Amino acid sequence: MTLVSGRPTVAGIDLERATIPELQRAMDSGPLTSAELTGFYLDRIRLLDPRLHAVITTNPDAPRLAAESDDRRRARRMLGILDGIPVLLKDNIDTADRQRTTAGSFALAGSRPAADAHLVERLRAAGAVILGKTNLSEWANFRDRRSSSGWSAIGGQAGNPYVLDRNTCGSSSGSAAAIAANLATVAVGTETNGSIVTAAGANGVVGVKPSIGLVSRSGVVPISVVQDTAGPMARTVTDAAILLAVLNGPDSGDPSTSDSPARPDYLRFLDPAALHGKRIGLWDPTGGTSPETLAEFARAVDLLESSGATTVEVTIPGLDVVGRTELPSMLHEFKHGINEYLAATPGEHPADLAGLIEFNKANADVEMGFFGQELFEEAQATSGDLTEPAYLSMRAEATGAARRGLDDTLRAHRLDAIVAPTNAPAWKTTLGRGDDYRFGSSAPAAVSGYANITVPMGFVGPLPVGLSIMAGRYSEPTILALAYAFEQAARARRPPEFLPSC
């Protein structure tokens, strides 16, 4: 096997190119086993992660899970297309095993979830090998306004595999960096606003922010009961579609999933000709801040049109309202949600948000060496619960404006989807100074609760930039199909080079 020099290969298989169906065929025919694939990734994590800080912990049970999958294969009792496939989880997703769930904070080092998150239950039922937990922006980037994406007290600062001193963006930073660096086949991230798509875009991988209600949030450390979701991160749209099909499903513990559509096979929607005859809205959210990204976007638009799509320039109204009301709404939701999560989670940890604030003060040397906890304190200062009329009015404004903005734009121009640049090239990480986001395109889909996917679009120098494709609620079949067609035409992804700087 080849770990670092050249392309990552195991049993003669190029893991940069191989999709899950191809890995399954190799395991069926004999050149590859789940144990060998899992061992390869564990070795690669040991070799590469000291430079990346993308993985907080590996699962001591992963070799056993892989061996059990190989036993099922020999007995012809496979559990599905994800059986035997190594999956990494963002470390704000509960597992009731020998791994911790910390959200990157030492405050949860003694936390011991009593049950797997619902999505982890689904992964285990599908035979996936839970490989480990990925680093993240501590508390999913909801602790301070000057936080650094990809930094947590437990995991340190995650590095971008393309240029190591550049930021990983988004709070699903470790999941994105790990998949870019081929430390697992696929990973699960979470998003409240941008945490999947911006991290995926900056690390040159595919990220799906599902519609709210498609994937259960039970057992995920919360920020917003209205906007939180988990979703797939992968090197290809094919693998993201396979993972989404396993994550998708109703959960009695999460009422938002009560009308979740059962679509166990998203692969059937993947068509290289899917762009032909479609009407696509072109949205430029950059405000002129990233001409290099816009140049890549222009090339992507040419490709959309040459693939048979009709494009229409659009603007999305109401984003000023979203910008004014989203964060105040989330401050209320975070206090309520984190207090509820802590009360329900066994182990030694602070009892509530007030306790977390005091923990950080008492452990400021490890927790607050680079930035503080302004958002924690603002959330703690909110009053009332989530039935307060003032909160409900503010949340209705935020969600309503985002939904009207997307719905009206899609309807007025008879669009199948809207595309936009996902990210500018990643900035150089400067701990203590906060993030240097130039623009974002995640808010309309995030705040409305609608579907969004990012797919590699191109490069600015050595740094990847992504193309976001968004549409209405439960439009995953449409956006996956369009992303697949673009991916097959563009072939924009290339492996990272682990450059020290640029």
N, C-alpha and C positions, 0 to 999 in steps of 0.2 A: 504494500500500500504506500501511497505518496501522501505525506501530511502537509508539507509546506512548500518544498521546491516544486515548481511546475504546478499543474492543475491537481486538485485533490481527487485521488482515485482510490478505489477499493474494489478488489476482485476484477480489475480491469475496467471498471465503470467510472466514467468521468462524472463526478457528483455535481459539477457546475452545470452540466447539461441534462442530467437524468431527472425525469419527473417521477412522481410517486408510482404511476402505472408502470413505468419502465423498471423501477426498483422492484416492484411486485413480480414482474415477469422474471427478473433475474433471480429472485428468491424462489420462485416456483420451479425454475429450470435447474437450479443448483449452484451456479457460480457464487451466489451471495446468500448469507444468512442474516437474520436480524441481529444475532449476537455479534457477528463480524461488523455490521454497519454501526451498531451501538458502540462497540469497542473503538472503532475508528473515530467516532465523534468525541468520545470521552478522552482519547489520546490527543486529539486535535485541540480540545478545550485546554488540556493541561499545557500544551505547547504554546498556544497562541493567546490565551486569555490573560496571562500576566501583562501583555501589551495592550489589550483591548478593554479589560474590566467590563465585559459584556455579560458574564455569567456569575451570579452570586454563589450558587451552590449546584453541585451535581447530585443526582438522586442515587443513593447507595443501593436502591432496589432496581436500578435500570438494567444491569446485566441479567438479573433473575426474570424481569418482565420480558426481555428479549428472548431468553431461553424458552420461556413458556410459549411465546409466539411461534418459535421454531418447532416446538412440540406440536402445537395445533396444526401447523402447516403439514408436518409429516403425517398427522392423523386425518388430514383433509377436513378440519373443523375450523377453518378461518372465520374471523368475525367481520370481515369486510376489507375494503381497500386500504384502510389505515392500519391494519393489523401489522405489527412489527416495525412501524415507522417511528423513529425518534422525534419527539416533540418537546420543545422548551416552553415554559410558562413564565410570563411576567410575574415578578415576586410580589404582586398584590392579589394573587389568585390562590385561594385556600387549597391546601392538600392535607388530608388526614393521614400522613405517612411520616417518615423520618426526616422530612425536609421542614424547614421553618417557612412561615409566611410573614414577611417583615415590612413590606412597603418601603424597604431600604432604610428603615429607622431602627436604632437600637431599642427604642421604646417597645417594639414588638418582638424583641429577641426571645422573650419568654412565652410568646403566644403559642398556643397549641390548638388549632382549629379542630373541632370535634368531628367534622365531616368534610369531604371533598366539596369544592364548588360544583354546582350543577354541571358546568361545562366539563369539569374534570371527570365527573361520573360518566359523561357521554364519551369522553376520550378513552377511558378505561374499558367501557363496554364495547368500544370499537377495536380494542386490542392495541391501541397506541402505546408506545414506550415513553413514559414520562421521564425525560432525560435530566431535567433540572430546572432551576429558576433563574431568570435573567435579571440583570441590574435595571434600574429605572431612575427617573428623576424622583427623588424622595417624596413620598406621599403623592405620587403621580403629578408632581410639579404644583402642588397646591399648599405650599407652606409660606412662601415669601415672594414678593414681586421681583427681587433681584437674584432669584435662584438660577443655577446653571443646569440646563437640560442635560440629563445623563449623569448627574452627580447624586450619590446617596452616601450617607455616613457609613453604611455597611459595605457597599460595593465600590466606593470611590468614583472617580470620573471616567465614564465610558469614553472610548476613543472611536473616531470614525475610521473604519477599515481602509478607506480610500486614502485619507491623509490623517495620520493619527492625532495631530494636534488640533484638528477641526472637530466641531461639535457633532453629536449624534442627533440633535434636535428631538422634539417630542418627548413625552415621558416614557413611551415604549421604546426607549433608546437601546437598551440592551437586547431586546428581541430583534430589532431591526439590524443592529450591528452583528449579532450572532448569525443571523441568516445570511447577511452579506458575506461574512467571513467563512461560511459553510461549517458552522459549529453544530448544526442540526439540519434535518430536512425541512421542517417548518416550525413556526413558533406562534404563540398566542400573545397578542398585545391587548391593551385596553385604551379607550379614548373617551374623553369628555368633550374636548374641542381640539382636534389636531394631533393628539398623541400617537395615533396609529399612522395617519397619512403623512404628517411632516417627517416623522422618524423614517418611515419607509422611503419617502422621496429622497431624503438626504443621504440615505445609505444604499440607494440603488436597488431596492426590492419592491415587490408588490405588497400593498397593504389594503385590506378591506375594512371600512368602517360600516358595519351593518346597520340597517334600520333598527330603531329602538323596538324591541319586542321580538326580534329574530333570535337573539342569543340571551339566555338567562344571565342576570347579574348576581344571583344568589351565590354567596361565598366570595365575592370580589370586594376588596376594600373600597368603600364608596367615596365619591365626591358629590355627584348630583343624581338623585333618583330619576330625574327627567332625561338627562343626556348621557349617562354612563352606558357604555357597551364594551364587550370584548369582541375581538375579531382576528382573522388570520393574517399572518405575515409569511411570505414565501418568496422564492426566487422566480416563480412562474405563476401566471394566472391559473394554469391547470391545477397546481398544488394548492393554491389559495381556495379554489372552488371546491376541491375535495375536503379540505379542512373545514370550510364553512358548512358543508353539508352535515358534518358530524357535530359541529357546535350547535347548529340550528335545532330548536325544539322547545315545546312548551314545558313550563315548570310551574307547579302549583305554588312554589315559594316566590315567584316573581309574576305578579298580575299582568305586567306589560306583555307577557308572552302568551296570554290566553287566546289571542287570535293569530298566533304565529303560523304562517303557511308551512305546510309540510312539504319540503322539496328535497328529498334525500339524494337526488342526483343532479347537481348543477353542471356536470360535465356535458350533458346533452344540449346545453345552451351555447357551448363554445363552438363558434363557427368562424373560420378565417375570412369569410365574406360578409360578416355581420354588419359592417359599415355601409355596405352598398344600399343606397336608397334611403339612408337615415338622414334626419335633420338634426344638426348639432349646433347648439349655441356656444359662441366663443366669448368667454368672460375674462377680462384682464383686471386682476385685483392688485397689480403690482404698484400702481401709482407712479410709474416711472422709476422705481427704486432699483430695478435690476434689468438693465438693457440686455445683458448677456443671456438671462433666462428668457426674455421675450424673443430673442433671436432663435433660441431652441424651440420655443412655442410656435413661432412662425413656420419653422420646418415641420413641426408636428401637424400644423393645420394643412400644409401642402400635402402631407401624407394622407390625412383624413379625406381630403378632396380627391386625391388620386385613387383612393380606395372606394370611391363612389358615394361619399357623403356630401350633402349640401350643408354649408356652414353659414351661420348668421351671427353677426356681432350683437351682443346683448349686455345690458347692465342688470344687476339684481337690486331691486329697491328694498328699502326698509332696514338696511344694515346699520344705519345710524342708530335706530331704535334698539337693535340687537346689541350693539356696542355699549349702549347706555344701561341696559337692564340685565344682561346676561350674568355678569360677575356678582352684582348684588343678590341676584336670585340664588346663585350657587353658594354664596356665603351662608345663607339660611339653610340650604339643602345639606351642605357639608356638616354643619354642626349637628343637625338632626341625624344624618346618616352615620357619621363616625361614632356618635354616642351610642346609637343602636347597635352598630357592629361590635364595638368594644364590650358592651354589656352582654352580648350573645357569645363571645369568644372566650373559651377557657384559657387558662394559663396566667402567668405573671406579667401584667402590663398595666399601664394607667387605666383608670376606670372610665374616663371620658375626655373630651377635648380639653377641659381645664387641666386635667392631669397630664395630658401630653405637653401642654404649654409649660407646666412646672418641670416636667422631665427634661425638656430641652434646656431650660434655664439651669438646672442642676448639672447637666451634662454638656454645657455650652462648648467645652473644648473639643468634643468630637462631633457634636451635632450642629453647632452654629459658628464654626470657624470661618466660614466664607459668606454666609448670609443669615438673616434672622428668621422670624416667624410672623411677619406682618399679617399674612392672610389668616393664619390660625387665630391671631388676636382679633382681627376684624370679624371673623366668623363667631368667635366666642361672645363678642359684644352684641350680636343680634339677639332680639328678644322674640318670644312667642314661638309657636310651632308652625308646621306647614299647613295649618288651616287658617292662619292669620290673613285677613282680607288684604292687607297691604302687600304681603308676600305674594298671594295668589294673583293680585292685579299685575304686579311686576313680572312674574313668571309668564302670565298670559300675554303680556306685551312682547316679551322676548321670543317665546315660541311662536306666537301668532305672526309676528313680523317676519320671522325666518320662513315659516311655511307659506305665507302669502307671497313673499318675494320669489321663492322657487316655483310655487304652483302657478302664479300669474305669468311668470316669464316662460315657463314651459308651455302653458296654454296659449299665450298671445302669439308665440312664434311657431306653434305646432311642432315642438321639439321632442325628440326622443331622449335627449340628455343634454347636459351643459358640461363643457370642458374648460379647464383653467390650469395654469401652472400651479404645481403643488408647493414648490419651495424655491428659494434662491439657493445658490451654492452655500454649503455650510461655512459658518464663521469660525474663526480661531477662538477656542475656548479661553475665556479669561475669568477665572473663578473670582467671585466677589463683585463683578461688574454687571452681572445679569446677562441675559441672552440678547443677541443682536439680530432679531428677526427683522427682515426688511418688509415682508408682507405675508399674508396668510389667505388661503382660499377655503379653509375648512369650515368656517363659521356657518354658512347657510345650511349645509347638510347636518352639521353637529347640533345646532340649536333647534332645527326643525325636527330632528330625529329621523332624517331620511338617509338613503344609501349613498355611499361615496367610496370610490376605489382610486388608488394611485398606482400607476404603472411606469416603469422607467421610460423617460422621454429623450434623454440625451445627457451631454456633459458640458460643463463649463470648466475648461482645463481638465484637471484630474477628478473633479467633483461631480457627482450625479445630480440631476434634477428630474422631477417626476411630472407626469400629466395626471390631473385629477378628472374623474368622470363621475358626475352626480346626477341623480334623478329623484323621483318621488319615493314614498314609503313602499317598501317591499319590491323595489325595482331591481333587486339583485340579479335576476336573470338577464335583464337588459344591460346593466353596467358591466357585468362579467363578460357578456358576449362582445360588447364594444371594446373593452380592455384587451380581450384575447385577440381580436382582429387587429388592433393597433400594435400589440406586442409582436404578433407574427409578421407584420409588415415592417415594423421599425427595427426589431432586433437590437434595441438600444443598450441592453444591459451588457456590461463586461465585468470580469472579476476584479476585486480590489487588489491594489498593489502594496498596501501597508506602508505608504510613503511616510517618513517622519514629519515632513513639513512641505509647504509649497509656497 
